[in-house]
């Protein structure tokens, strides 16, 4: 049986979406610029990117085509129903930069193309052989390209696996009525059920498509941090960064206040991230950027020394907010990334740090900011602050002017 024939029935019933909010969000070019440098910190934004959305579902490819009007987006999925929903969005929003193909991830080579960016979120962990799927995507990734991937996390999904078994026992289906009843059932669970923390923390978990994907899919596997790193290496990739990296950092939030903070901070990044995943205990997914292991330049964006960092341009992420009311003593503001699902990841800033933060305009380098904000010669403290802003997912760096020549 081919991968296309072996389509779970629930995939054929996944609902569609409207994209008006997405269109409004990405009318802001700073949002696209931030997304670009999160993926490629050392390159200049460019038009004409070739993007593959692998396992596009009902709306993801249309979202990328809408966000990136200067890119060409190719989308593949094994579900004809998902592709039909995407075609409807394509017509509604006039997405001439989007091509759709009914094709499995394992057969991506049949496209006869290569891509600058491959997006595959929530799909590889459903394949019979995730390694084969990742190898197939690597084969169509250009040498300087990047992948944005999301897979399930191991330790925070105990309650989800319990409810998967519940749905199998009760015979829950994927119709609109059954998904609505399932959502109501989740809301009626005991408050100390193992899935309760997921329901409180994951903002969009109760969307019908999210419920169907998490609880009704007959096949999935989950990865620990260590397994993510091993998986990338096994398949000819290297790990770049977490999309939101603060939850994995010993320097951020509750781990930094624990008795083991110094021990955690001394660990190499890979072990540190694995330890912090165990410390937190409730991560349900891992979203990250990865590159081919033969990529000419290693773009691990945190690996800047202070001299190189001075030449970087910090960019405030547009989905962050600055709160100035009811802040902790000694602080003048608190910075919050709205994408974070852990409440301990707010970053308090004092008057000196606030002056530096206020000078970030997406144009000035850090060296320029130190002069503009009159840092008073306290460069070491200022550079530590910019590093913390990056760790807490408040900024990304445009390091294109300081990148080594290839």
Secondary structure as UniProt FT lines:
FT   TURN            3..5
FT   HELIX           9..13
FT   HELIX           20..25
FT   TURN            26..27
FT   HELIX           29..39
FT   TURN            41..42
FT   STRAND          50..54
FT   TURN            57..59
FT   HELIX           60..67
FT   TURN            69..70
FT   STRAND          72..77
FT   HELIX           80..93
FT   TURN            96..97
FT   STRAND          98..102
FT   HELIX           105..111
FT   STRAND          115..121
FT   HELIX           124..126
FT   HELIX           130..139
FT   STRAND          141..153
FT   HELIX           155..157
FT   HELIX           158..170
FT   HELIX           176..187
FT   TURN            191..192
FT   TURN            194..195
FT   HELIX           196..201
FT   TURN            203..206
FT   HELIX           208..215
FT   HELIX           225..234
FT   TURN            235..236
FT   STRAND          237..242
FT   HELIX           246..248
FT   TURN            250..251
FT   HELIX           254..257
FT   TURN            259..260
FT   HELIX           261..266
FT   HELIX           269..280
FT   STRAND          285..292
FT   TURN            293..294
FT   TURN            301..302
FT   HELIX           306..310
FT   STRAND          313..316
FT   TURN            318..319
FT   STRAND          320..323
FT   TURN            329..330
FT   STRAND          333..337
FT   TURN            338..339
FT   HELIX           343..345
FT   STRAND          347..349
FT   HELIX           351..358
FT   HELIX           366..372
FT   TURN            373..374
FT   TURN            376..377
FT   HELIX           379..391
FT   TURN            392..393
FT   STRAND          395..398
FT   TURN            400..402
//
